[in-house]
Amino acid sequence: MRQLGNGKLVLLKPVLLKTVLLVTGSMLFVAGYLAGQAGGTTQKTTIHAVAWTPQENATPQAFEDFKKATEHLVEVMPGLQRAWVGKLRRPLVHGDVTRTYGLVLEFDDVDSKVAYSSHSTRAPWAEVWSKVRVPGSTNFDVIGE
């Protein structure tokens, strides 16, 4: 439809309407395709992944405190981009130990991950974590190329 100067609405001809819809749909498709391509490349960041075992007596509040402390760590730790905390889809058995929870930290690069180990904000965060986990964990790092 289009509006004429006198306020009357006129329907677009079917061919013109189909053309407008085709062009609009094509533009949306191309935009979605390009966005997908941008996200489909390998990352250059460094991932620190930890599988851990929760304490049997850990309270729901202690878990919530750990999640909040981890969110805060992302805000204050230089080079730390994102963090994930949650249950593993399947338990990870390492020797005679079964790990059921995971923690993933994504850093800008290896240097940021190395600096995290001795940063002043790590110790208070680790103290909150110690209230929900059994000491020891299964860890690995992935260095994006």
N, CA, C and O atoms as CSV, one atom per row, in Angstrom:
chain,resi,resn,atom,element,x,y,z
A,1,MET,N,N,0.842,-1.172,0.000
A,1,MET,CA,C,0.000,0.000,0.000
A,1,MET,C,C,0.882,1.228,0.000
A,1,MET,O,O,2.015,1.209,0.480
A,2,ARG,N,N,0.342,2.278,-0.541
A,2,ARG,CA,C,1.012,3.565,-0.412
A,2,ARG,C,C,-0.055,4.627,-0.250
A,2,ARG,O,O,-1.190,4.469,-0.701
A,3,GLN,N,N,0.325,5.696,0.393
A,3,GLN,CA,C,-0.644,6.746,0.674
A,3,GLN,C,C,-0.442,7.879,-0.317
A,3,GLN,O,O,0.678,8.345,-0.524
A,4,LEU,N,N,-1.529,8.318,-0.925
A,4,LEU,CA,C,-1.493,9.450,-1.844
A,4,LEU,C,C,-1.603,10.736,-1.047
A,4,LEU,O,O,-1.958,10.716,0.132
A,5,GLY,N,N,-1.298,11.855,-1.691
A,5,GLY,CA,C,-1.355,13.151,-1.039
A,5,GLY,C,C,-2.725,13.466,-0.463
A,5,GLY,O,O,-2.812,14.215,0.510
A,6,ASN,N,N,-3.778,12.934,-1.015
A,6,ASN,CA,C,-5.120,13.234,-0.526
A,6,ASN,C,C,-5.546,12.326,0.624
A,6,ASN,O,O,-6.694,12.396,1.062
A,7,GLY,N,N,-4.635,11.461,1.130
A,7,GLY,CA,C,-4.944,10.603,2.254
A,7,GLY,C,C,-5.494,9.250,1.880
A,7,GLY,O,O,-5.724,8.427,2.766
A,8,LYS,N,N,-5.718,8.976,0.591
A,8,LYS,CA,C,-6.252,7.680,0.171
A,8,LYS,C,C,-5.116,6.670,0.073
A,8,LYS,O,O,-4.010,7.013,-0.348
A,9,LEU,N,N,-5.385,5.429,0.459
A,9,LEU,CA,C,-4.409,4.355,0.356
A,9,LEU,C,C,-4.638,3.597,-0.933
A,9,LEU,O,O,-5.775,3.310,-1.307
A,10,VAL,N,N,-3.541,3.275,-1.611
A,10,VAL,CA,C,-3.615,2.542,-2.867
A,10,VAL,C,C,-2.798,1.267,-2.704
A,10,VAL,O,O,-1.663,1.334,-2.232
A,11,LEU,N,N,-3.324,0.129,-3.072
A,11,LEU,CA,C,-2.607,-1.142,-3.001
A,11,LEU,C,C,-1.513,-1.172,-4.055
A,11,LEU,O,O,-1.704,-0.710,-5.179
A,12,LEU,N,N,-0.348,-1.729,-3.674
A,12,LEU,CA,C,0.712,-1.922,-4.654
A,12,LEU,C,C,0.293,-3.032,-5.602
A,12,LEU,O,O,-0.430,-3.951,-5.216
A,13,LYS,N,N,0.739,-2.944,-6.811
A,13,LYS,CA,C,0.447,-3.996,-7.778
A,13,LYS,C,C,1.106,-5.288,-7.306
A,13,LYS,O,O,2.187,-5.235,-6.718
A,14,PRO,N,N,0.495,-6.439,-7.542
A,14,PRO,CA,C,1.032,-7.716,-7.055
A,14,PRO,C,C,2.480,-7.961,-7.466
A,14,PRO,O,O,3.248,-8.505,-6.673
A,15,VAL,N,N,2.870,-7.584,-8.657
A,15,VAL,CA,C,4.242,-7.815,-9.102
A,15,VAL,C,C,5.206,-6.960,-8.290
A,15,VAL,O,O,6.270,-7.433,-7.891
A,16,LEU,N,N,4.843,-5.707,-8.045
A,16,LEU,CA,C,5.691,-4.813,-7.263
A,16,LEU,C,C,5.783,-5.309,-5.819
A,16,LEU,O,O,6.860,-5.284,-5.224
A,17,LEU,N,N,4.670,-5.754,-5.258
A,17,LEU,CA,C,4.655,-6.278,-3.897
A,17,LEU,C,C,5.557,-7.506,-3.784
A,17,LEU,O,O,6.318,-7.623,-2.823
A,18,LYS,N,N,5.485,-8.411,-4.738
A,18,LYS,CA,C,6.336,-9.601,-4.727
A,18,LYS,C,C,7.805,-9.211,-4.835
A,18,LYS,O,O,8.654,-9.811,-4.177
A,19,THR,N,N,8.108,-8.223,-5.649
A,19,THR,CA,C,9.487,-7.768,-5.812
A,19,THR,C,C,10.015,-7.181,-4.502
A,19,THR,O,O,11.134,-7.485,-4.087
A,20,VAL,N,N,9.208,-6.343,-3.856
A,20,VAL,CA,C,9.618,-5.744,-2.583
A,20,VAL,C,C,9.860,-6.840,-1.541
A,20,VAL,O,O,10.863,-6.804,-0.829
A,21,LEU,N,N,8.958,-7.805,-1.449
A,21,LEU,CA,C,9.127,-8.895,-0.500
A,21,LEU,C,C,10.343,-9.753,-0.825
A,21,LEU,O,O,11.051,-10.182,0.086
A,22,LEU,N,N,10.595,-10.009,-2.089
A,22,LEU,CA,C,11.752,-10.802,-2.499
A,22,LEU,C,C,13.049,-10.086,-2.139
A,22,LEU,O,O,13.970,-10.708,-1.611
A,23,VAL,N,N,13.132,-8.793,-2.418
A,23,VAL,CA,C,14.339,-8.020,-2.109
A,23,VAL,C,C,14.554,-7.976,-0.597
A,23,VAL,O,O,15.676,-8.168,-0.128
A,24,THR,N,N,13.496,-7.728,0.166
A,24,THR,CA,C,13.602,-7.668,1.621
A,24,THR,C,C,14.036,-9.026,2.191
A,24,THR,O,O,14.926,-9.088,3.039
A,25,GLY,N,N,13.420,-10.087,1.734
A,25,GLY,CA,C,13.788,-11.426,2.187
A,25,GLY,C,C,15.219,-11.774,1.838
A,25,GLY,O,O,15.930,-12.381,2.639
A,26,SER,N,N,15.645,-11.393,0.643
A,26,SER,CA,C,17.023,-11.665,0.215
A,26,SER,C,C,18.021,-10.920,1.089
A,26,SER,O,O,19.061,-11.462,1.462
A,27,MET,N,N,17.695,-9.676,1.411
A,27,MET,CA,C,18.595,-8.888,2.268
A,27,MET,C,C,18.702,-9.519,3.658
A,27,MET,O,O,19.796,-9.579,4.219
A,28,LEU,N,N,17.597,-9.987,4.215
A,28,LEU,CA,C,17.631,-10.637,5.519
A,28,LEU,C,C,18.435,-11.938,5.472
A,28,LEU,O,O,19.197,-12.238,6.391
A,29,PHE,N,N,18.260,-12.704,4.398
A,29,PHE,CA,C,19.005,-13.950,4.239
A,29,PHE,C,C,20.504,-13.676,4.181
A,29,PHE,O,O,21.282,-14.336,4.872
A,30,VAL,N,N,20.910,-12.720,3.373
A,30,VAL,CA,C,22.341,-12.393,3.229
A,30,VAL,C,C,22.909,-11.893,4.551
A,30,VAL,O,O,24.023,-12.261,4.923
A,31,ALA,N,N,22.147,-11.051,5.273
A,31,ALA,CA,C,22.617,-10.547,6.564
A,31,ALA,C,C,22.811,-11.701,7.548
A,31,ALA,O,O,23.808,-11.733,8.269
A,32,GLY,N,N,21.878,-12.642,7.585
A,32,GLY,CA,C,22.000,-13.802,8.459
A,32,GLY,C,C,23.172,-14.685,8.072
A,32,GLY,O,O,23.891,-15.190,8.934
A,33,TYR,N,N,23.360,-14.867,6.787
A,33,TYR,CA,C,24.475,-15.688,6.300
A,33,TYR,C,C,25.805,-15.060,6.716
A,33,TYR,O,O,26.687,-15.750,7.227
A,34,LEU,N,N,25.947,-13.758,6.498
A,34,LEU,CA,C,27.201,-13.075,6.845
A,34,LEU,C,C,27.451,-13.118,8.352
A,34,LEU,O,O,28.590,-13.304,8.781
A,35,ALA,N,N,26.408,-12.949,9.155
A,35,ALA,CA,C,26.570,-13.029,10.604
A,35,ALA,C,C,27.014,-14.436,11.008
A,35,ALA,O,O,27.859,-14.588,11.890
A,36,GLY,N,N,26.459,-15.447,10.378
A,36,GLY,CA,C,26.850,-16.823,10.670
A,36,GLY,C,C,28.287,-17.110,10.280
A,36,GLY,O,O,28.990,-17.837,10.982
A,37,GLN,N,N,28.726,-16.551,9.177
A,37,GLN,CA,C,30.100,-16.753,8.737
A,37,GLN,C,C,31.083,-16.106,9.703
A,37,GLN,O,O,32.144,-16.662,9.984
A,38,ALA,N,N,30.729,-14.937,10.205
A,38,ALA,CA,C,31.612,-14.241,11.139
A,38,ALA,C,C,31.782,-15.047,12.418
A,38,ALA,O,O,32.873,-15.068,12.986
A,39,GLY,N,N,30.726,-15.712,12.887
A,39,GLY,CA,C,30.804,-16.495,14.111
A,39,GLY,C,C,31.339,-17.890,13.895
A,39,GLY,O,O,31.572,-18.608,14.867
A,40,GLY,N,N,31.541,-18.298,12.663
A,40,GLY,CA,C,31.946,-19.664,12.370
A,40,GLY,C,C,33.445,-19.865,12.265
A,40,GLY,O,O,33.887,-20.930,11.835
A,41,THR,N,N,34.240,-18.875,12.644
A,41,THR,CA,C,35.680,-19.021,12.567
A,41,THR,C,C,36.223,-19.507,13.910
A,41,THR,O,O,35.555,-19.368,14.935
A,42,THR,N,N,37.422,-20.072,13.910
A,42,THR,CA,C,38.028,-20.490,15.175
A,42,THR,C,C,38.463,-19.254,15.953
A,42,THR,O,O,38.788,-18.215,15.378
A,43,GLN,N,N,38.459,-19.396,17.261
A,43,GLN,CA,C,38.783,-18.275,18.137
A,43,GLN,C,C,40.273,-18.264,18.465
A,43,GLN,O,O,40.939,-19.299,18.430
A,44,LYS,N,N,40.772,-17.101,18.778
A,44,LYS,CA,C,42.184,-16.935,19.124
A,44,LYS,C,C,42.382,-16.809,20.625
A,44,LYS,O,O,43.504,-16.581,21.077
A,45,THR,N,N,41.322,-16.953,21.404
A,45,THR,CA,C,41.411,-16.811,22.850
A,45,THR,C,C,41.971,-18.088,23.482
A,45,THR,O,O,42.201,-19.089,22.803
A,46,THR,N,N,42.183,-18.024,24.794
A,46,THR,CA,C,42.663,-19.180,25.552
A,46,THR,C,C,41.574,-19.612,26.532
A,46,THR,O,O,41.036,-18.794,27.278
A,47,ILE,N,N,41.262,-20.889,26.521
A,47,ILE,CA,C,40.245,-21.458,27.403
A,47,ILE,C,C,40.931,-22.267,28.505
A,47,ILE,O,O,41.807,-23.091,28.244
A,48,HIS,N,N,40.509,-22.010,29.735
A,48,HIS,CA,C,40.949,-22.803,30.886
A,48,HIS,C,C,39.720,-23.572,31.361
A,48,HIS,O,O,38.763,-22.966,31.842
A,49,ALA,N,N,39.733,-24.892,31.233
A,49,ALA,CA,C,38.589,-25.728,31.592
A,49,ALA,C,C,38.933,-26.561,32.816
A,49,ALA,O,O,40.021,-27.126,32.924
A,50,VAL,N,N,37.975,-26.622,33.733
A,50,VAL,CA,C,38.179,-27.318,34.999
A,50,VAL,C,C,36.972,-28.223,35.256
A,50,VAL,O,O,35.833,-27.757,35.236
A,51,ALA,N,N,37.217,-29.498,35.495
A,51,ALA,CA,C,36.169,-30.419,35.949
A,51,ALA,C,C,36.422,-30.642,37.433
A,51,ALA,O,O,37.548,-30.924,37.843
A,52,TRP,N,N,35.366,-30.512,38.239
A,52,TRP,CA,C,35.538,-30.604,39.685
A,52,TRP,C,C,34.382,-31.348,40.339
A,52,TRP,O,O,33.339,-31.584,39.729
A,53,THR,N,N,34.601,-31.707,41.594
A,53,THR,CA,C,33.625,-32.472,42.358
A,53,THR,C,C,33.055,-31.573,43.456
A,53,THR,O,O,33.811,-30.988,44.231
A,54,PRO,N,N,31.732,-31.459,43.526
A,54,PRO,CA,C,31.149,-30.621,44.586
A,54,PRO,C,C,31.189,-31.328,45.945
A,54,PRO,O,O,31.175,-32.556,46.032
A,55,GLN,N,N,31.237,-30.518,46.988
A,55,GLN,CA,C,31.126,-31.068,48.338
A,55,GLN,C,C,29.703,-31.571,48.550
A,55,GLN,O,O,28.745,-30.944,48.098
A,56,GLU,N,N,29.569,-32.680,49.224
A,56,GLU,CA,C,28.242,-33.244,49.480
A,56,GLU,C,C,27.384,-32.323,50.339
A,56,GLU,O,O,26.162,-32.293,50.192
A,57,ASN,N,N,28.018,-31.573,51.236
A,57,ASN,CA,C,27.259,-30.722,52.155
A,57,ASN,C,C,27.182,-29.263,51.690
A,57,ASN,O,O,26.762,-28.400,52.461
A,58,ALA,N,N,27.574,-28.975,50.462
A,58,ALA,CA,C,27.517,-27.597,49.956
A,58,ALA,C,C,26.060,-27.154,49.828
A,58,ALA,O,O,25.230,-27.879,49.280
A,59,THR,N,N,25.763,-25.979,50.329
A,59,THR,CA,C,24.391,-25.472,50.303
A,59,THR,C,C,24.088,-24.778,48.976
A,59,THR,O,O,25.003,-24.340,48.278
A,60,PRO,N,N,22.813,-24.679,48.633
A,60,PRO,CA,C,22.451,-23.919,47.432
A,60,PRO,C,C,22.965,-22.468,47.503
A,60,PRO,O,O,23.357,-21.897,46.485
A,61,GLN,N,N,22.960,-21.879,48.705
A,61,GLN,CA,C,23.458,-20.509,48.855
A,61,GLN,C,C,24.956,-20.435,48.554
A,61,GLN,O,O,25.424,-19.471,47.948
A,62,ALA,N,N,25.700,-21.447,48.975
A,62,ALA,CA,C,27.138,-21.462,48.694
A,62,ALA,C,C,27.382,-21.546,47.184
A,62,ALA,O,O,28.295,-20.900,46.670
A,63,PHE,N,N,26.570,-22.339,46.470
A,63,PHE,CA,C,26.699,-22.404,45.009
A,63,PHE,C,C,26.365,-21.051,44.377
A,63,PHE,O,O,27.045,-20.604,43.452
A,64,GLU,N,N,25.328,-20.414,44.877
A,64,GLU,CA,C,24.945,-19.101,44.351
A,64,GLU,C,C,26.046,-18.073,44.618
A,64,GLU,O,O,26.343,-17.241,43.760
A,65,ASP,N,N,26.646,-18.131,45.803
A,65,ASP,CA,C,27.758,-17.230,46.127
A,65,ASP,C,C,28.932,-17.457,45.177
A,65,ASP,O,O,29.581,-16.505,44.743
A,66,PHE,N,N,29.200,-18.726,44.858
A,66,PHE,CA,C,30.296,-19.038,43.935
A,66,PHE,C,C,30.008,-18.478,42.535
A,66,PHE,O,O,30.890,-17.909,41.893
A,67,LYS,N,N,28.767,-18.645,42.073
A,67,LYS,CA,C,28.403,-18.114,40.754
A,67,LYS,C,C,28.554,-16.596,40.714
A,67,LYS,O,O,29.062,-16.041,39.740
A,68,LYS,N,N,28.112,-15.931,41.772
A,68,LYS,CA,C,28.234,-14.466,41.827
A,68,LYS,C,C,29.693,-14.043,41.906
A,68,LYS,O,O,30.089,-13.068,41.268
A,69,ALA,N,N,30.489,-14.758,42.673
A,69,ALA,CA,C,31.923,-14.447,42.768
A,69,ALA,C,C,32.602,-14.630,41.411
A,69,ALA,O,O,33.508,-13.874,41.059
A,70,THR,N,N,32.162,-15.634,40.653
A,70,THR,CA,C,32.731,-15.874,39.325
A,70,THR,C,C,32.325,-14.753,38.369
A,70,THR,O,O,33.142,-14.305,37.565
A,71,GLU,N,N,31.082,-14.297,38.445
A,71,GLU,CA,C,30.651,-13.151,37.637
A,71,GLU,C,C,31.505,-11.931,37.967
A,71,GLU,O,O,31.935,-11.205,37.070
A,72,HIS,N,N,31.748,-11.710,39.258
A,72,HIS,CA,C,32.572,-10.572,39.681
A,72,HIS,C,C,34.008,-10.724,39.167
A,72,HIS,O,O,34.633,-9.746,38.758
A,73,LEU,N,N,34.517,-11.944,39.191
A,73,LEU,CA,C,35.874,-12.188,38.696
A,73,LEU,C,C,36.004,-11.743,37.241
A,73,LEU,O,O,37.010,-11.143,36.861
A,74,VAL,N,N,34.992,-12.035,36.430
A,74,VAL,CA,C,35.016,-11.614,35.018
A,74,VAL,C,C,35.070,-10.093,34.919
A,74,VAL,O,O,35.724,-9.554,34.027
A,75,GLU,N,N,34.392,-9.404,35.823
A,75,GLU,CA,C,34.365,-7.943,35.790
A,75,GLU,C,C,35.702,-7.321,36.173
A,75,GLU,O,O,36.055,-6.261,35.655
A,76,VAL,N,N,36.450,-7.955,37.066
A,76,VAL,CA,C,37.664,-7.320,37.606
A,76,VAL,C,C,38.976,-7.917,37.110
A,76,VAL,O,O,40.016,-7.268,37.213
A,77,MET,N,N,38.955,-9.126,36.581
A,77,MET,CA,C,40.197,-9.785,36.157
A,77,MET,C,C,40.596,-9.316,34.766
A,77,MET,O,O,39.853,-9.546,33.812
A,78,PRO,N,N,41.743,-8.668,34.622
A,78,PRO,CA,C,42.177,-8.233,33.289
A,78,PRO,C,C,42.350,-9.432,32.354
A,78,PRO,O,O,42.968,-10.433,32.716
A,79,GLY,N,N,41.795,-9.312,31.153
A,79,GLY,CA,C,41.958,-10.349,30.143
A,79,GLY,C,C,40.971,-11.492,30.226
A,79,GLY,O,O,40.956,-12.349,29.343
A,80,LEU,N,N,40.136,-11.533,31.271
A,80,LEU,CA,C,39.132,-12.589,31.396
A,80,LEU,C,C,37.853,-12.105,30.720
A,80,LEU,O,O,37.242,-11.129,31.155
A,81,GLN,N,N,37.454,-12.794,29.657
A,81,GLN,CA,C,36.302,-12.364,28.865
A,81,GLN,C,C,34.981,-12.938,29.366
A,81,GLN,O,O,33.998,-12.214,29.519
A,82,ARG,N,N,34.968,-14.239,29.618
A,82,ARG,CA,C,33.726,-14.928,29.965
A,82,ARG,C,C,34.019,-16.097,30.900
A,82,ARG,O,O,35.146,-16.584,30.987
A,83,ALA,N,N,32.951,-16.538,31.606
A,83,ALA,CA,C,33.073,-17.704,32.486
A,83,ALA,C,C,31.783,-18.505,32.426
A,83,ALA,O,O,30.696,-17.945,32.286
A,84,TRP,N,N,31.914,-19.807,32.531
A,84,TRP,CA,C,30.772,-20.722,32.590
A,84,TRP,C,C,30.928,-21.567,33.839
A,84,TRP,O,O,32.024,-22.038,34.143
A,85,VAL,N,N,29.833,-21.761,34.565
A,85,VAL,CA,C,29.802,-22.636,35.732
A,85,VAL,C,C,28.573,-23.522,35.583
A,85,VAL,O,O,27.483,-23.025,35.300
A,86,GLY,N,N,28.732,-24.817,35.770
A,86,GLY,CA,C,27.556,-25.676,35.690
A,86,GLY,C,C,27.896,-27.138,35.829
A,86,GLY,O,O,29.058,-27.526,35.950
A,87,LYS,N,N,26.842,-27.941,35.806
A,87,LYS,CA,C,27.006,-29.387,35.868
A,87,LYS,C,C,27.510,-29.894,34.521
A,87,LYS,O,O,27.163,-29.352,33.471
A,88,LEU,N,N,28.323,-30.927,34.564
A,88,LEU,CA,C,28.763,-31.579,33.340
A,88,LEU,C,C,27.605,-32.406,32.785
A,88,LEU,O,O,26.827,-32.981,33.547
A,89,ARG,N,N,27.496,-32.464,31.485
A,89,ARG,CA,C,26.432,-33.260,30.866
A,89,ARG,C,C,26.556,-34.721,31.269
A,89,ARG,O,O,25.563,-35.390,31.556
A,90,ARG,N,N,27.795,-35.203,31.284
A,90,ARG,CA,C,28.090,-36.565,31.751
A,90,ARG,C,C,29.259,-36.467,32.725
A,90,ARG,O,O,30.174,-35.675,32.500
A,91,PRO,N,N,29.253,-37.247,33.790
A,91,PRO,CA,C,30.379,-37.220,34.728
A,91,PRO,C,C,31.689,-37.561,34.013
A,91,PRO,O,O,31.716,-38.370,33.086
A,92,LEU,N,N,32.757,-36.935,34.458
A,92,LEU,CA,C,34.094,-37.204,33.945
A,92,LEU,C,C,34.823,-38.034,34.998
A,92,LEU,O,O,35.024,-37.581,36.125
A,93,VAL,N,N,35.211,-39.232,34.630
A,93,VAL,CA,C,35.914,-40.108,35.556
A,93,VAL,C,C,37.402,-40.009,35.250
A,93,VAL,O,O,37.841,-40.244,34.125
A,94,HIS,N,N,38.163,-39.656,36.276
A,94,HIS,CA,C,39.616,-39.520,36.148
A,94,HIS,C,C,40.234,-40.357,37.269
A,94,HIS,O,O,40.244,-39.949,38.430
A,95,GLY,N,N,40.750,-41.538,36.901
A,95,GLY,CA,C,41.250,-42.464,37.919
A,95,GLY,C,C,40.090,-42.957,38.762
A,95,GLY,O,O,39.105,-43.477,38.238
A,96,ASP,N,N,40.212,-42.790,40.077
A,96,ASP,CA,C,39.128,-43.217,40.960
A,96,ASP,C,C,38.252,-42.043,41.409
A,96,ASP,O,O,37.472,-42.172,42.352
A,97,VAL,N,N,38.383,-40.898,40.729
A,97,VAL,CA,C,37.613,-39.702,41.079
A,97,VAL,C,C,36.604,-39.401,39.976
A,97,VAL,O,O,36.922,-39.485,38.790
A,98,THR,N,N,35.394,-39.054,40.377
A,98,THR,CA,C,34.358,-38.676,39.422
A,98,THR,C,C,34.072,-37.189,39.568
A,98,THR,O,O,33.743,-36.706,40.651
A,99,ARG,N,N,34.203,-36.473,38.456
A,99,ARG,CA,C,33.929,-35.029,38.427
A,99,ARG,C,C,32.548,-34.819,37.815
A,99,ARG,O,O,32.226,-35.413,36.786
A,100,THR,N,N,31.727,-33.972,38.450
A,100,THR,CA,C,30.372,-33.762,37.956
A,100,THR,C,C,30.054,-32.301,37.629
A,100,THR,O,O,28.993,-32.010,37.077
A,101,TYR,N,N,30.947,-31.397,37.959
A,101,TYR,CA,C,30.739,-29.968,37.672
A,101,TYR,C,C,31.884,-29.439,36.822
A,101,TYR,O,O,32.969,-30.019,36.779
A,102,GLY,N,N,31.624,-28.334,36.153
A,102,GLY,CA,C,32.642,-27.730,35.311
A,102,GLY,C,C,32.719,-26.234,35.496
A,102,GLY,O,O,31.750,-25.584,35.889
A,103,LEU,N,N,33.887,-25.703,35.207
A,103,LEU,CA,C,34.159,-24.272,35.196
A,103,LEU,C,C,35.002,-24.011,33.957
A,103,LEU,O,O,36.008,-24.685,33.734
A,104,VAL,N,N,34.598,-23.044,33.157
A,104,VAL,CA,C,35.366,-22.676,31.969
A,104,VAL,C,C,35.614,-21.180,32.033
A,104,VAL,O,O,34.683,-20.395,32.210
A,105,LEU,N,N,36.870,-20.792,31.887
A,105,LEU,CA,C,37.254,-19.385,31.861
A,105,LEU,C,C,37.869,-19.095,30.495
A,105,LEU,O,O,38.756,-19.820,30.044
A,106,GLU,N,N,37.401,-18.043,29.841
A,106,GLU,CA,C,37.934,-17.657,28.532
A,106,GLU,C,C,38.747,-16.374,28.691
A,106,GLU,O,O,38.242,-15.337,29.121
A,107,PHE,N,N,40.025,-16.486,28.327
A,107,PHE,CA,C,40.964,-15.366,28.444
A,107,PHE,C,C,41.321,-14.820,27.061
A,107,PHE,O,O,41.204,-15.518,26.054
A,108,ASP,N,N,41.755,-13.574,27.033
A,108,ASP,CA,C,42.198,-12.955,25.778
A,108,ASP,C,C,43.317,-13.751,25.128
A,108,ASP,O,O,43.349,-13.925,23.909
A,109,ASP,N,N,44.238,-14.234,25.963
A,109,ASP,CA,C,45.424,-14.925,25.451
A,109,ASP,C,C,46.091,-15.699,26.584
A,109,ASP,O,O,45.619,-15.672,27.720
A,110,VAL,N,N,47.181,-16.383,26.276
A,110,VAL,CA,C,47.900,-17.189,27.265
A,110,VAL,C,C,48.456,-16.307,28.378
A,110,VAL,O,O,48.410,-16.684,29.549
A,111,ASP,N,N,48.980,-15.140,28.023
A,111,ASP,CA,C,49.541,-14.251,29.042
A,111,ASP,C,C,48.498,-13.852,30.076
A,111,ASP,O,O,48.805,-13.784,31.266
A,112,SER,N,N,47.268,-13.588,29.642
A,112,SER,CA,C,46.184,-13.241,30.574
A,112,SER,C,C,45.871,-14.409,31.494
A,112,SER,O,O,45.608,-14.216,32.681
A,113,LYS,N,N,45.897,-15.621,30.949
A,113,LYS,CA,C,45.625,-16.807,31.763
A,113,LYS,C,C,46.734,-17.001,32.793
A,113,LYS,O,O,46.454,-17.330,33.945
A,114,VAL,N,N,47.974,-16.803,32.396
A,114,VAL,CA,C,49.106,-16.943,33.319
A,114,VAL,C,C,49.008,-15.891,34.429
A,114,VAL,O,O,49.234,-16.199,35.599
A,115,ALA,N,N,48.671,-14.656,34.062
A,115,ALA,CA,C,48.559,-13.576,35.050
A,115,ALA,C,C,47.433,-13.835,36.050
A,115,ALA,O,O,47.525,-13.423,37.206
A,116,TYR,N,N,46.383,-14.507,35.617
A,116,TYR,CA,C,45.238,-14.833,36.486
A,116,TYR,C,C,45.680,-15.645,37.698
A,116,TYR,O,O,45.144,-15.466,38.792
A,117,SER,N,N,46.647,-16.531,37.514
A,117,SER,CA,C,47.080,-17.420,38.590
A,117,SER,C,C,47.624,-16.681,39.805
A,117,SER,O,O,47.501,-17.164,40.930
A,118,SER,N,N,48.225,-15.509,39.588
A,118,SER,CA,C,48.809,-14.768,40.715
A,118,SER,C,C,48.120,-13.422,40.962
A,118,SER,O,O,48.600,-12.623,41.766
A,119,HIS,N,N,47.012,-13.169,40.285
A,119,HIS,CA,C,46.313,-11.889,40.457
A,119,HIS,C,C,45.675,-11.808,41.846
A,119,HIS,O,O,45.221,-12.817,42.385
A,120,SER,N,N,45.644,-10.615,42.418
A,120,SER,CA,C,45.143,-10.425,43.787
A,120,SER,C,C,43.664,-10.774,43.960
A,120,SER,O,O,43.242,-11.098,45.071
A,121,THR,N,N,42.876,-10.718,42.904
A,121,THR,CA,C,41.447,-11.040,43.037
A,121,THR,C,C,41.170,-12.537,42.956
A,121,THR,O,O,40.055,-12.975,43.238
A,122,ARG,N,N,42.167,-13.321,42.576
A,122,ARG,CA,C,41.950,-14.760,42.443
A,122,ARG,C,C,41.794,-15.448,43.803
A,122,ARG,O,O,40.941,-16.321,43.956
A,123,ALA,N,N,42.597,-15.069,44.775
A,123,ALA,CA,C,42.559,-15.737,46.082
A,123,ALA,C,C,41.190,-15.602,46.769
A,123,ALA,O,O,40.671,-16.607,47.254
A,124,PRO,N,N,40.586,-14.413,46.832
A,124,PRO,CA,C,39.256,-14.329,47.452
A,124,PRO,C,C,38.205,-15.135,46.681
A,124,PRO,O,O,37.319,-15.737,47.288
A,125,TRP,N,N,38.297,-15.148,45.370
A,125,TRP,CA,C,37.371,-15.939,44.559
A,125,TRP,C,C,37.553,-17.432,44.840
A,125,TRP,O,O,36.576,-18.163,45.000
A,126,ALA,N,N,38.810,-17.880,44.900
A,126,ALA,CA,C,39.101,-19.291,45.155
A,126,ALA,C,C,38.602,-19.706,46.540
A,126,ALA,O,O,38.214,-20.857,46.742
A,127,GLU,N,N,38.611,-18.781,47.483
A,127,GLU,CA,C,38.098,-19.070,48.832
A,127,GLU,C,C,36.597,-19.372,48.780
A,127,GLU,O,O,36.128,-20.290,49.452
A,128,VAL,N,N,35.842,-18.608,47.988
A,128,VAL,CA,C,34.406,-18.849,47.831
A,128,VAL,C,C,34.196,-20.192,47.132
A,128,VAL,O,O,33.309,-20.959,47.507
A,129,TRP,N,N,35.014,-20.474,46.116
A,129,TRP,CA,C,34.910,-21.743,45.395
A,129,TRP,C,C,35.180,-22.925,46.323
A,129,TRP,O,O,34.540,-23.970,46.209
A,130,SER,N,N,36.136,-22.753,47.245
A,130,SER,CA,C,36.501,-23.859,48.140
A,130,SER,C,C,35.342,-24.293,49.045
A,130,SER,O,O,35.380,-25.385,49.612
A,131,LYS,N,N,34.326,-23.459,49.182
A,131,LYS,CA,C,33.178,-23.789,50.020
A,131,LYS,C,C,32.183,-24.719,49.325
A,131,LYS,O,O,31.263,-25.238,49.959
A,132,VAL,N,N,32.375,-24.930,48.001
A,132,VAL,CA,C,31.456,-25.816,47.271
A,132,VAL,C,C,32.157,-27.000,46.609
A,132,VAL,O,O,31.488,-27.879,46.067
A,133,ARG,N,N,33.471,-27.041,46.640
A,133,ARG,CA,C,34.152,-28.117,45.923
A,133,ARG,C,C,35.100,-28.899,46.808
A,133,ARG,O,O,35.666,-28.393,47.777
A,134,VAL,N,N,35.245,-30.149,46.430
A,134,VAL,CA,C,36.245,-31.013,47.038
A,134,VAL,C,C,37.591,-30.586,46.452
A,134,VAL,O,O,37.688,-30.364,45.246
A,135,PRO,N,N,38.640,-30.467,47.290
A,135,PRO,CA,C,39.940,-30.064,46.742
A,135,PRO,C,C,40.401,-30.985,45.611
A,135,PRO,O,O,40.172,-32.194,45.641
A,136,GLY,N,N,41.041,-30.397,44.634
A,136,GLY,CA,C,41.527,-31.126,43.469
A,136,GLY,C,C,40.569,-30.982,42.303
A,136,GLY,O,O,39.362,-30.825,42.487
A,137,SER,N,N,41.117,-31.038,41.113
A,137,SER,CA,C,40.297,-30.896,39.906
A,137,SER,C,C,41.060,-31.459,38.718
A,137,SER,O,O,42.253,-31.748,38.806
A,138,THR,N,N,40.357,-31.609,37.615
A,138,THR,CA,C,40.964,-32.050,36.361
A,138,THR,C,C,40.930,-30.844,35.431
A,138,THR,O,O,39.852,-30.352,35.096
A,139,ASN,N,N,42.093,-30.365,35.013
A,139,ASN,CA,C,42.192,-29.111,34.257
A,139,ASN,C,C,42.866,-29.308,32.916
A,139,ASN,O,O,43.672,-30.221,32.737
A,140,PHE,N,N,42.526,-28.438,31.972
A,140,PHE,CA,C,43.280,-28.345,30.734
A,140,PHE,C,C,43.050,-26.967,30.112
A,140,PHE,O,O,42.037,-26.317,30.371
A,141,ASP,N,N,43.989,-26.543,29.304
A,141,ASP,CA,C,43.895,-25.273,28.594
A,141,ASP,C,C,43.862,-25.530,27.097
A,141,ASP,O,O,44.512,-26.447,26.596
A,142,VAL,N,N,43.094,-24.705,26.389
A,142,VAL,CA,C,43.054,-24.742,24.931
A,142,VAL,C,C,43.523,-23.379,24.456
A,142,VAL,O,O,42.934,-22.357,24.808
A,143,ILE,N,N,44.582,-23.362,23.658
A,143,ILE,CA,C,45.134,-22.120,23.133
A,143,ILE,C,C,44.679,-21.967,21.696
A,143,ILE,O,O,45.093,-22.726,20.821
A,144,GLY,N,N,43.815,-20.972,21.451
A,144,GLY,CA,C,43.282,-20.765,20.107
A,144,GLY,C,C,44.365,-20.414,19.110
A,144,GLY,O,O,45.307,-19.686,19.425
A,145,GLU,N,N,44.225,-20.938,17.908
A,145,GLU,CA,C,45.210,-20.676,16.847
A,145,GLU,C,C,44.558,-19.970,15.689
A,145,GLU,O,O,45.223,-19.664,14.699
